[in-house]
Amino acid sequence: MNYGMILYVLGWLLNFEAAFLIPPAAVAVIYREKEGLCILITMMLCLVPGLLAVFLKPKKRRIYSREGFVITALSWFVLSLFGALPFRISGYIPHMVDAVFETASGFTTTGASILTDVEALPHCLLFWRSFTHWMGGMGVLVFIIAILPMAGGSDMYLMKAESPGPDVQKLVPKVKTTASTLYGLYVVLTVLQVIFMLLGRMPLFEALTTAFGTAGTGGFGVKNTSIAGYSTYLQVVITIFMILFGVNFNVYYLIYKRRFKDVLHVSEVWTYLGIIAAAIILICINILPGYANPLIALRDSAFQVGSIITTTGFSTVDFDLWPAFSKTILVTLMFVGACAGSTGGGLKVSRVQMLAKSIPREIGHVTHPNSVRKVKIDGKQVEHSVMRSVNVYIAAYILVLAGSILIISLDNFDMTTNFTAVAATLNNIGPGLSGVGPTANFSAYSYLSKIVLTFDMIAGRLELFPVLILFSRKTWLK
C-alpha cells in the first residue's frame, strides 16, 4: 500500500477544497455577510494539512487499483468532513453529524436535508451548499485528474473508482484529456442552463445555485418550496436540463465530434428516454382526475419523473399526495436511475439493460443446457467480467439496503419512511415518501441513523465498492 501517495492526493484534495471555497467567500463579500469569516477559517483549516501533505512528496508516485479505491473513498469522507465546517462554525447547523450529513448530501448530489428553513441561511452558505452539488456531480477527483499530472496509468485507477457505471472507458487515449473533455462539456451545459434561466427572469444568484443543483443532479434549492414558486417556463427549462444531465456524457462527446451515426446506436440513451416517456404518460393519466388543466398535470408529471429518474430531487408538487400507482412508478425510477457516465445516481439504465437481457439468457440455458447465449449491448458482446461485476454489485446493493433499513428502523418510524429514506440516500435522490417526502426532511432521525444514511450517500455515489474496500481488513494487509 502506497501510504505516501494516498496522503499526497488527499493533501491536494484539501487544497482544492480550499479553492472551492473562494466563490462562496466572494458571495459573502458581495452580500456583506459576516459568515464569510467562517468560510475563510475553513479555508485555512483545509490549507494547513493540505499544504503539509503536498510538501511531503512521496518517493513512489505510482498507485494501483487498491490505492485508487482507498483514495477515492477517503476523499469523499474528507471532503464532507471539512466541507461541513462553515455550517458548524457559523452555528447554522449546530451539531457536527448534521453538518456532515448536509455536506455529504451536497457532494454526493443527494439533496437530502436536515434543514427546516433553508431561506434562513445567508447567501454565502446557500451558495456553498449548492456549489458542492456542482463539484460532486462530475467528480472531484476527475477534476483533479484534469489538472494534476499523475504517474503513468495511476489516473485511470482513480477515474474508474469514482466514475459511475459498470464499465469506464476513455474518450481519448490520455485519461487527463478525457477528464478535461468531460469537465468542458459539463461547464458548457451548465452555462447554457444559466442563460436559459436568466432569459426567464430568474435572479442571477438563484439561476447559478439552481443550475448547480441541476447539473450535479443534486436538488438543493434556495427556497423552502424548492422549484414550486417558479414560472412554468423555468420549470420546463429545469426539466429538460435534468434529463440532459442524466445522459451519458460520452454521447455529448460523440455529438461534439459530429459522430451522429454512433449516437443513434447508443441503446442506453434511447432506453432511458423511453422509460421517461412511458413514466410521464402513465403518471399524467393517473393524476389527471385531480387537475383542472391537463397541461399542468403533464408539466408536473414530467418534472417529477425527470427529477426522480435523474436522482436530482427537485420538486414542484407534493407527490406524496399522488395516487399509489404514481408513487410506485416514482419509487421504481429511484432504483433505475440515469445513464452510466452521467451525473445521476441509481443502479443505472445500462445495468438494468444487462440484467433484463440476462434473464432470457438464463431461461434459455436452463431449457437448452448446451446452448451458448451471449448478452449484447449495442451489438457488442458484454464481457463476462462486466456481467459478473454487475451481479456482485446488485448483491452488495441489496445487502447494504437491507442492513441500513434494519439499523434506522431503531428510530421506530414507519416502513415507508425508512425504506424510501434509505432508497433516497443510497440512490442519491433526496426526497422519499411519508416522513421524508418532498415537504419533509431527515431532521427527525437520530444521529446514529444520520451516520448510516451519510454512509449510504457516499457509498451510493461511489457505487459501493470503494467504500466497502476501504472498510475491508484485507485492504490494509500487505
C-alpha positions in Angstrom: 0.0 0.0 0.0 1.5 3.3 -1.1 0.5 5.4 2.0 2.6 8.3 0.9 0.8 8.7 -2.3 -2.6 8.4 -0.5 -1.6 11.2 1.8 -0.3 13.3 -1.2 -3.5 13.1 -3.1 -5.6 13.8 0.0 -3.4 16.9 0.5 -4.2 18.1 -3.0 -7.8 17.4 -2.4 -7.8 19.7 0.7 -6.0 22.4 -1.2 -8.6 22.2 -4.0 -11.4 22.3 -1.4 -9.9 25.5 -0.1 -10.0 26.8 -3.6 -13.7 25.7 -4.0 -14.5 27.9 -1.0 -13.3 31.1 -2.8 -16.6 31.6 -4.8 -18.8 31.4 -1.6 -16.4 33.8 0.1 -16.8 36.2 -2.8 -20.6 35.9 -2.4 -20.2 36.8 1.3 -18.3 39.9 0.2 -20.9 40.9 -2.4 -23.8 40.5 0.1 -21.7 41.8 3.0 -22.3 38.8 5.2 -20.2 38.2 8.3 -20.5 34.4 7.8 -17.8 34.9 5.2 -15.3 34.8 8.1 -16.4 31.2 8.8 -15.6 30.3 5.2 -12.1 31.9 5.5 -11.4 29.9 8.7 -12.4 26.7 6.9 -10.1 27.6 4.0 -7.2 27.9 6.4 -8.1 24.6 8.2 -8.0 22.9 4.7 -4.8 24.6 3.6 -2.7 23.8 6.7 -2.8 20.0 6.4 -3.2 20.1 2.6 0.0 22.1 2.0 1.9 20.0 4.6 0.8 16.7 2.8 1.7 18.1 -0.6 5.1 19.3 0.7 6.0 15.8 1.8 6.2 14.4 -1.7 6.3 10.6 -1.8 9.2 8.9 -3.5 7.0 6.3 -5.2 4.4 8.2 -7.2 2.6 5.3 -8.8 -0.6 3.8 -7.5 -2.6 0.7 -8.4 -6.2 -0.4 -8.1 -6.2 -0.9 -4.4 -4.8 2.6 -3.7 -7.2 4.1 -6.2 -10.2 2.7 -4.4 -8.9 3.7 -1.0 -8.0 7.3 -2.1 -11.4 7.7 -3.7 -13.4 6.6 -0.7 -11.3 8.6 1.8 -11.5 11.6 -0.4 -15.3 11.8 -0.2 -15.3 11.3 3.6 -12.6 14.0 4.0 -14.4 16.4 1.6 -17.6 16.0 3.6 -15.9 16.4 6.9 -14.0 19.6 6.1 -16.8 21.0 3.9 -19.2 20.8 6.9 -17.1 23.3 8.9 -18.7 26.5 7.5 -22.1 25.3 8.6 -20.8 24.2 12.0 -18.6 27.2 12.7 -21.3 29.6 11.7 -23.8 27.9 14.0 -26.5 27.5 11.4 -26.1 23.7 11.8 -25.1 23.3 15.5 -24.3 19.6 15.5 -21.4 18.2 13.5 -23.2 15.0 12.5 -26.0 17.1 11.0 -23.4 19.4 9.2 -21.6 16.4 7.7 -24.9 14.9 6.7 -25.9 18.1 4.8 -22.4 18.4 3.2 -22.2 14.8 2.2 -25.6 15.2 0.7 -24.3 18.1 -1.3 -21.1 16.5 -2.6 -22.8 13.2 -3.4 -25.5 15.1 -5.2 -28.2 13.5 -3.0 -30.1 16.6 -1.9 -31.4 15.1 1.3 -31.5 17.8 4.0 -31.9 18.2 7.8 -32.7 22.0 7.4 -36.3 23.0 8.2 -35.8 26.6 6.9 -33.4 26.8 4.0 -34.1 30.5 3.4 -32.8 31.4 6.9 -29.2 30.7 5.7 -27.1 33.6 4.4 -26.3 33.7 0.6 -22.7 32.5 1.0 -23.7 29.3 2.8 -26.6 28.7 0.4 -24.1 29.2 -2.5 -21.6 26.7 -0.9 -24.4 24.2 -0.2 -25.4 24.3 -3.9 -21.8 24.5 -5.2 -21.0 21.2 -3.5 -23.5 19.6 -5.9 -21.7 21.0 -8.9 -18.3 19.9 -7.8 -19.5 16.4 -6.8 -21.6 15.9 -9.9 -18.8 15.1 -12.3 -16.5 14.0 -9.5 -13.9 15.9 -7.6 -11.1 13.5 -8.4 -11.9 13.7 -12.1 -11.4 17.5 -11.7 -8.0 16.9 -10.0 -7.0 14.4 -12.8 -7.8 17.1 -15.4 -5.3 19.5 -13.7 -2.6 17.5 -12.0 -0.1 15.2 -13.7 -0.1 11.7 -12.4 2.3 8.8 -12.8 1.7 6.7 -15.8 -1.6 4.8 -15.5 -2.4 5.9 -12.0 -5.1 8.4 -13.0 -7.1 5.7 -14.7 -7.5 3.8 -11.3 -8.8 7.0 -9.7 -11.2 7.6 -12.6 -12.5 4.1 -12.6 -13.1 4.2 -8.8 -15.0 7.5 -8.9 -16.9 7.3 -12.2 -20.4 5.8 -12.2 -21.4 2.8 -14.3 -20.5 -0.8 -14.8 -17.6 0.0 -17.2 -15.5 3.1 -17.6 -13.9 3.9 -20.9 -11.5 6.6 -22.0 -12.9 9.0 -24.6 -9.4 9.7 -25.9 -6.1 7.8 -25.3 -5.0 10.1 -22.4 -7.0 10.0 -19.2 -6.1 13.6 -18.4 -7.6 14.7 -21.7 -10.7 12.6 -21.1 -11.2 14.3 -17.7 -10.7 17.7 -19.2 -13.1 17.0 -22.0 -15.8 15.8 -19.6 -15.5 18.9 -17.4 -15.5 21.1 -20.5 -18.8 19.6 -21.6 -20.1 19.8 -18.1 -19.3 23.6 -17.9 -20.9 24.3 -21.3 -24.2 22.6 -20.4 -24.2 24.4 -17.0 -23.6 27.8 -18.6 -26.4 27.1 -21.2 -28.8 26.4 -18.4 -27.9 29.6 -16.6 -28.5 31.6 -19.8 -31.9 30.0 -20.4 -33.0 30.7 -16.8 -31.8 34.3 -16.9 -34.0 34.6 -20.0 -36.9 33.5 -17.8 -36.1 36.4 -15.5 -34.7 34.3 -12.7 -32.2 36.3 -10.5 -28.6 35.5 -11.2 -27.9 34.1 -7.7 -30.9 31.7 -8.0 -30.0 30.8 -11.6 -26.5 29.8 -10.5 -27.5 27.8 -7.5 -30.3 26.1 -9.4 -28.0 25.3 -12.3 -25.5 23.8 -9.8 -28.3 21.5 -8.4 -29.5 20.5 -11.9 -26.1 19.9 -13.4 -25.0 17.8 -10.4 -28.4 16.2 -10.3 -28.4 17.2 -6.6 -31.6 19.1 -5.9 -30.6 21.6 -3.2 -32.8 24.6 -3.6 -32.5 28.1 -2.1 -36.3 28.3 -1.5 -38.3 26.3 1.1 -40.7 25.5 -1.7 -37.9 24.1 -3.9 -38.9 24.9 -7.6 -42.7 25.2 -7.0 -42.6 29.0 -6.9 -41.1 29.5 -10.3 -42.9 30.0 -13.6 -43.9 27.2 -16.0 -41.1 28.3 -18.4 -38.4 27.9 -15.7 -39.9 24.5 -14.6 -39.8 23.3 -18.2 -36.2 24.5 -18.6 -35.1 22.7 -15.4 -37.0 19.6 -16.5 -35.1 19.5 -19.8 -31.7 20.1 -18.3 -32.3 17.5 -15.6 -32.9 14.9 -18.3 -29.9 16.1 -20.3 -27.6 15.8 -17.3 -28.9 12.2 -16.9 -27.5 11.3 -20.3 -24.1 9.5 -20.6 -21.6 12.3 -21.3 -19.9 10.0 -23.9 -23.0 10.9 -26.1 -22.2 14.6 -25.9 -18.6 13.8 -26.8 -19.9 12.0 -29.9 -22.1 14.9 -30.8 -19.2 17.3 -30.3 -17.1 15.2 -32.7 -20.1 15.1 -35.1 -20.3 11.3 -35.0 -24.1 11.4 -35.2 -24.4 7.8 -36.5 -22.7 6.5 -33.4 -25.2 8.4 -31.2 -28.1 6.5 -32.8 -26.6 3.2 -31.7 -26.3 4.1 -28.0 -29.2 2.0 -26.8 -28.9 3.0 -23.2 -29.9 6.6 -24.0 -32.9 5.5 -26.0 -34.0 3.1 -23.3 -33.5 6.0 -20.7 -35.7 8.3 -22.8 -38.2 5.6 -23.4 -38.6 4.9 -19.7 -39.0 8.7 -19.1 -41.7 9.0 -21.8 -43.6 5.9 -20.5 -43.5 7.1 -16.9 -44.7 10.6 -17.8 -47.7 9.3 -19.8 -48.7 6.8 -17.1 -48.4 9.2 -14.2 -50.1 12.0 -16.2 -53.1 9.7 -16.9 -53.2 8.6 -13.3 -53.2 12.1 -11.7 -55.3 13.8 -14.3 -58.6 13.5 -12.3 -57.1 15.8 -9.7 -56.2 18.5 -12.2 -58.4 21.0 -13.9 -55.8 21.7 -16.6 -54.3 18.6 -18.4 -51.2 20.7 -19.4 -50.4 21.4 -15.7 -50.8 17.6 -15.0 -48.3 16.9 -17.9 -45.9 19.6 -16.6 -45.9 18.2 -13.0 -45.6 14.6 -14.1 -42.8 15.4 -16.5 -40.9 17.4 -13.8 -41.2 14.8 -11.1 -40.3 11.9 -13.5 -37.2 13.9 -14.7 -36.3 14.8 -11.1 -36.5 11.3 -9.7 -35.0 9.2 -12.6 -32.0 11.5 -12.8 -31.9 11.5 -9.0 -32.0 15.3 -8.9 -34.6 15.6 -6.2 -36.2 18.9 -7.0 -39.9 19.1 -6.5 -42.8 21.3 -7.7 -45.6 19.4 -6.0 -46.1 17.1 -3.0 -46.1 13.9 -5.0 -46.6 12.0 -1.7 -50.2 13.0 -2.2 -50.5 11.4 -5.6 -52.2 8.0 -6.1 -50.4 4.9 -5.1 -49.8 3.9 -8.8 -47.9 7.1 -9.5 -45.9 6.9 -6.3 -44.9 3.3 -7.1 -43.6 4.4 -10.5 -41.5 7.1 -8.9 -40.1 4.7 -6.4 -39.2 2.3 -9.2 -37.5 5.1 -11.0 -35.4 5.8 -7.9 -33.8 2.4 -8.3 -33.4 2.6 -12.1 -31.6 5.9 -12.1 -30.0 7.7 -15.0 -27.4 6.6 -17.6 -23.9 5.3 -16.7 -21.3 8.1 -17.2 -23.8 10.8 -16.3 -24.1 12.8 -13.1 -27.2 10.9 -12.0 -27.3 8.1 -9.4 -29.3 4.9 -9.1 -28.5 1.4 -10.5 -28.0 3.0 -13.9 -30.0 2.1 -17.1 -27.1 0.1 -18.6 -27.2 -2.3 -15.6 -30.9 -2.7 -15.9 -30.5 -3.5 -19.6 -27.9 -6.1 -18.8 -30.0 -7.7 -16.1 -33.1 -7.7 -18.3 -31.2 -9.4 -21.1 -29.5 -11.9 -18.8 -32.9 -13.3 -17.6 -33.9 -14.8 -21.0 -30.4 -16.0 -21.5 -30.5 -18.0 -18.2 -34.0 -19.3 -19.1 -32.7 -20.4 -22.4 -29.7 -22.1 -20.8 -32.0 -24.0 -18.4 -34.2 -25.3 -21.2 -31.2 -25.9 -23.5 -28.1 -26.6 -21.4 -25.8 -26.9 -24.3 -26.8 -23.7 -26.0 -24.4 -20.7 -25.9 -26.1 -17.3 -25.5 -24.3 -14.1 -25.0 -25.6 -10.8 -23.6 -25.1 -8.0 -26.2 -25.5 -4.2 -25.8 -25.3 -2.0 -28.9 -24.4 -5.1 -30.9 -21.3 -5.8 -28.8 -20.9 -8.8 -26.5 -20.8 -7.9 -22.8 -17.7 -9.3 -21.3 -18.1 -12.0 -18.6 -16.2 -9.8 -16.1 -18.6 -7.0 -16.6 -21.6 -9.2 -16.1 -20.0 -10.7 -13.0 -19.4 -7.3 -11.6 -23.0 -6.3 -12.2 -24.3 -9.3 -10.4 -22.0 -8.8 -7.5 -22.9 -5.1 -7.3 -26.6 -6.0 -7.2 -26.0 -8.5 -4.4 -23.9 -5.9 -2.4 -26.5 -3.2 -3.1 -29.3 -5.4 -1.6 -27.3 -6.2 1.5 -26.4 -2.6 2.2 -30.0 -1.5 1.5 -31.4 -4.2 3.9 -28.8 -3.6 6.6 -29.4 0.2 6.5 -33.2 -0.2 6.8 -32.7 -2.5 9.7 -30.5 -0.1 11.6 -32.5 3.1 11.1 -35.7 1.2 12.0 -34.5 1.5 15.6 -35.9 5.1 15.4 -39.4 3.4 15.1 -40.6 5.3 12.0 -43.0 3.6 9.6 -41.7 1.2 7.0 -42.5 3.6 4.0 -40.4 6.3 5.6 -37.5 4.0 6.4 -37.4 2.2 3.1 -37.6 5.3 1.0 -35.1 7.2 3.2 -32.5 4.5 2.5 -33.5 4.3 -1.1 -33.3 8.1 -1.5 -29.9 8.3 0.1 -28.3 5.1 -1.4 -29.5 6.2 -4.9 -28.5 9.8 -4.3 -32.1 11.2 -4.8 -33.0 13.2 -1.8 -36.7 13.1 -1.0 -38.6 9.9 -0.3 -42.1 9.3 0.8 -44.1 9.8 4.0 -41.8 11.2 6.8 -39.1 12.0 4.3 -41.4 13.2 1.5 -40.9 16.3 -0.6 -42.4 18.6 2.1 -40.4 16.9 4.9 -36.8 16.3 5.7 -34.4 14.0 7.6 -34.0 16.1 10.7 -36.2 13.7 12.8 -33.8 10.8 12.5 -31.3 10.0 15.3 -27.6 10.7 15.0 -26.9 7.0 14.5 -29.4 6.9 11.6 -27.9 10.0 10.1 -24.5 8.4 10.2 -25.8 5.3 8.5 -27.6 7.5 5.8 -24.4 9.6 5.3 -22.5 6.3 4.7 -25.2 5.3 2.2 -24.9 8.6 0.3 -21.2 8.3 -0.1 -21.4 4.5 -0.8 -24.1 5.1 -3.3 -22.3 7.9 -5.1 -19.1 5.7 -5.4 -21.2 2.6 -6.3 -20.4 0.7 -3.1 -17.1 -1.0 -3.8 -14.6 1.8 -3.0 -16.3 2.3 0.4 -16.6 -1.4 1.1 -12.9 -1.9 0.1 -11.9 0.9 2.4 -13.6 -0.8 5.4 -12.2 -4.3 4.5 -9.4 -5.6 6.7 -7.7 -7.3 3.8 -7.2 -4.0 2.0 -4.7 -2.9 4.6 -2.7 -6.1 4.7 0.5 -6.2 2.7 
